Amino acid sequence: MHDSAITGGHLPPPPDSPMEGSFFIGDVKIPNPLVLAPMAGITDTVFRKIIKQMGAGLVFTEMISCQALHYKNAKTLGIAEFDREEAPIAAQVFGSDAAMMGEGAAMLEAMGYSIIDVNLGCSVPKVARSGGGAALCRDIPRLARVIEAVVRAVKIPVTIKLRKGWSGQEESAFQVCRVARESGAAAVTIHGRTSVQRYTGKADWEFVKRLRESLDIPVMGSGDVKTPGDVARLLEYSGCAGIMIGREALCNPWIFRDALCLLKGRPVPPRPPFQEVMEMILLHLRGLVERFGDQPGTEKMRKFAAWYIRGLPGSSRFREAVFQMKTGADMEGALREYFDWVSRRKRDCPPDATGPGEAPQ
Ligand SMILES: Cc1cc2nc3c(=O)[nH]c(=O)nc-3n(C[C@H](O)[C@H](O)[C@H](O)COP(=O)(O)O)c2cc1C
């Protein structure tokens, strides 16, 4: 059920009392409620470290195929790499074969992960066609076998992440969570949308609250958390132990720092100045180049750079230029020139000047 009076920031302001509380998933302590969402093609080790430095209590990998782990696929083994400084960190896995899921989870545990999370929310054909992701929620006996196999294979806690159900009517999440809990799951993340909805409409925070109330293990709420106020409101309203932030982190990693300030009862810092935004982009770019190599790292950075500069003057013209860049040095030079231009333009123009100007080519 969607309740527009509840979702989308229409709740009363958060209470004055500090809410930055730690929580446990199994025996793993999560120092604060702020959680970086798993995002395929995005939440790599470089991005996770940035978000960790911004204050996240827990970060998730992008989803990892247990079948690919079984076949020692080099790309997948690369995706699974992480640094100790990212801990506590959850490795999110997908698949539908219980034995392979257990095997993959054990490999990830041996690498040092803190938590194994089983993806039950993804409905892209690549994942769902083989019976994994959201498709597992429609085959409850198999779901139970998979979760039991993963729990048996590792000593670290096992969690699940799912959506409300496949379509509006089902709300199958209650049954899925009950079965996963009985099979040994230690926590749940719920994204308040159905599979059919994909990313349309508003996330249903009322559903998040109801699911949380039905469970005696920690629940993390996900969907449309875009401001520090959203974090505090969803935390307070739903009683969730953790709040997951996904898309907002792509253009605004500072949301973790800002939300933590709010939860601690401190003033929320102002938007970062241009110089700080540029330093963040350069840090991200250098990290990707160092980790993946010059051209692949630069290519990975293109979309992030576009997200970071969203809404700045001349950003659409500049984005086109960024998407042609092949080396870190070229992108760094162009970014410096662009931010220099943006800063000068801001100084030269009255504050209410509107419309994008000419970005340097
Ligand atoms: C580009 C992208 C990739 C995602 N990949 C995954 C994934 O691999 N596993 C998963 O469980 N959820 C994935 N999600 C869903 C997010 O984890 C999150 O639940 C969803 O985006 C809602 O949160 P938000 O409104 O804060 O973005 C992805 C979302 C996006 C936008």
The ligand as a Gaussian input file, in Angstrom:
#p B3LYP/6-31G(d) Opt

LIG

0 1
 C       22.080000       1.494000     -10.615000
 C       21.476000       0.655000      -9.510000
 C       21.963000      -0.612000      -9.285000
 C       21.398000      -1.405000      -8.261000
 N       21.932000      -2.639000      -8.036000
 C       21.454000      -3.385000      -7.013000
 C       22.046000      -4.625000      -6.667000
 O       23.028000      -5.066000      -7.276000
 N       21.499000      -5.314000      -5.634000
 C       20.423000      -4.859000      -4.927000
 O       19.968000      -5.515000      -3.997000
 N       19.853000      -3.667000      -5.204000
 C       20.347000      -2.925000      -6.213000
 N       19.819000      -1.702000      -6.468000
 C       18.723000      -1.188000      -5.603000
 C       19.307000      -0.329000      -4.476000
 O       20.112000      -1.110000      -3.617000
 C       18.209000       0.353000      -3.645000
 O       17.454000      -0.596000      -2.935000
 C       17.267000       1.197000      -4.522000
 O       17.990000       1.975000      -5.444000
 C       16.366000       2.127000      -3.685000
 O       17.122000       3.016000      -2.937000
 P       17.372000       4.572000      -3.385000
 O       16.034000       5.188000      -3.623000
 O       18.100000       5.135000      -2.191000
 O       18.203000       4.532000      -4.632000
 C       20.343000      -0.912000      -7.482000
 C       19.863000       0.378000      -7.725000
 C       20.408000       1.167000      -8.722000
 C       19.888000       2.561000      -8.939000

